[in-house]
């Protein structure tokens, strides 16, 4: 039997799993291995994100970093959970 105390731990484990999944997606999309995603790399793997590239690229350097990618994915998940 799980208790109410288990709920935060399960939520944390779920977030860690989702983060690892997103990191794996990022690395597989980073075809040149430079640690960032170019517009071309994003367009090839994440067409939905490509349409919002400038919004995801919060520092405006023309590339999406791992942190920017994770922030976008987190925002998507939170919006999905609110529905």
WOKA-V346679 format. One line per field, one symbol per residue. ss: DSSP state (H for helix, E for strand, C for the rest). phi: phi as a letter, one per 40 degrees, with the letter a starting at -180 (. if undefined). burial: b if it has 9 or more other ideal C-beta (glycine too) atoms within 8 Angstrom, else e. A space follows every 50 residues. Layout:
ss->???
phi->???
burial->???
//
This chain:
ss->CCCHHHHHHHHHHHHHHHHHHHHHHHHHHCCCCCCEECHHHHHHHCHHHH CCHHHHCCCCCCCEEHHHHHHHHHHHHHHHHHC
phi->.cbcccdcccccccccccccccccccccccccgcgbbcdcccdcbbdccd cbdccccccgcgbbcdccccccccccccccccc
burial->eeeeeeeeebeeeeeeebbeebbebbeebbeeeeebbbeebbbeeeeebb ebbeebbeeeeeebbbebbbbbbeeebeeeeee
//
